[in-house]
Amino acid sequence: MSGITAQDVQHSPAQSRFDVTVDGQLCVLEYLLQDKVMTITHTGVPDAVGGRGIAGALTRKALDTARAQGWKVRPACSYAAAYFQRHGEDRDLLAS
């Protein structure tokens, strides 16, 4: 494990993304925000640092931020959709 947690992830609202750099590799979760709905469009973790739970940490930070802001979430990328399948406790955030 990388030891990366949601607390390590930075939110960059101006770029509509969450990011963390691990071993010099930029890892991102990108989104679009419209009418209080965060559409997660892409989660990207380079292969060189894959398999360490980084995408999960990015997604956790995005969902925590959405909850704090009162946003709903639409998981348009396959990773985010799978995350919701594994984490039923977050399904209340899903946009209808």
C-alpha positions in Angstrom: 0.0 0.0 0.0 1.1 3.5 -0.7 -0.2 5.0 2.5 -2.1 7.5 0.4 -5.4 8.5 2.0 -8.1 11.0 1.1 -6.3 13.5 3.4 -3.4 13.5 1.0 -5.5 14.4 -1.9 -5.8 18.1 -3.0 -8.9 19.6 -4.5 -8.3 22.1 -7.3 -11.8 23.6 -8.0 -10.4 25.9 -10.7 -9.3 22.8 -12.7 -12.3 20.7 -11.6 -10.1 17.9 -10.3 -8.7 16.2 -7.3 -5.1 15.2 -7.5 -2.2 13.7 -5.7 1.4 13.1 -6.8 2.9 9.8 -5.9 6.5 8.9 -6.7 6.6 11.8 -9.2 3.4 10.6 -10.9 0.3 12.8 -11.1 -2.9 11.0 -10.3 -6.2 12.7 -10.9 -9.9 12.5 -10.6 -11.6 14.9 -13.0 -15.2 16.1 -12.8 -17.8 18.5 -14.1 -20.0 20.4 -11.7 -23.4 21.6 -12.9 -26.5 22.4 -10.8 -25.0 20.9 -7.7 -24.2 17.6 -9.5 -20.6 16.4 -9.7 -20.2 14.2 -12.7 -17.0 12.2 -12.3 -15.6 12.0 -15.8 -12.2 10.4 -15.4 -10.0 8.7 -12.8 -6.4 8.4 -13.8 -3.6 6.6 -12.0 -0.4 5.9 -14.1 0.5 2.2 -14.2 3.8 2.9 -12.5 1.9 3.7 -9.2 -1.2 1.6 -9.8 -2.5 -1.0 -7.4 -1.9 1.0 -4.3 -5.4 2.3 -3.6 -4.7 5.8 -5.0 -7.9 5.8 -7.2 -9.9 4.9 -4.1 -8.4 7.8 -2.1 -9.1 10.2 -5.0 -12.7 9.0 -5.1 -13.1 9.1 -1.3 -12.0 12.7 -1.3 -14.4 13.6 -4.1 -17.3 12.0 -2.3 -16.5 13.6 1.0 -16.3 16.9 -0.7 -19.6 16.3 -2.5 -21.3 15.4 0.8 -19.9 18.5 2.6 -21.0 20.8 -0.3 -24.5 19.2 -0.6 -23.8 18.0 -4.1 -25.1 14.8 -5.7 -22.7 12.6 -7.8 -23.0 11.0 -11.2 -20.2 8.4 -11.7 -19.6 8.7 -15.5 -16.2 6.9 -15.4 -16.0 3.1 -14.9 -13.9 3.3 -11.7 -16.3 5.7 -9.9 -19.3 3.5 -10.9 -17.5 0.4 -9.5 -16.6 2.3 -6.4 -20.3 3.0 -5.7 -21.0 -0.7 -6.2 -18.4 -1.6 -3.5 -19.4 1.2 -1.1 -23.1 1.1 -0.5 -22.9 3.6 2.3 -22.3 6.3 -0.3 -25.3 5.5 -2.6 -27.3 8.3 -1.0 -25.0 10.7 -3.0 -26.1 9.3 -6.4 -27.8 11.8 -8.6 -31.2 10.6 -9.8 
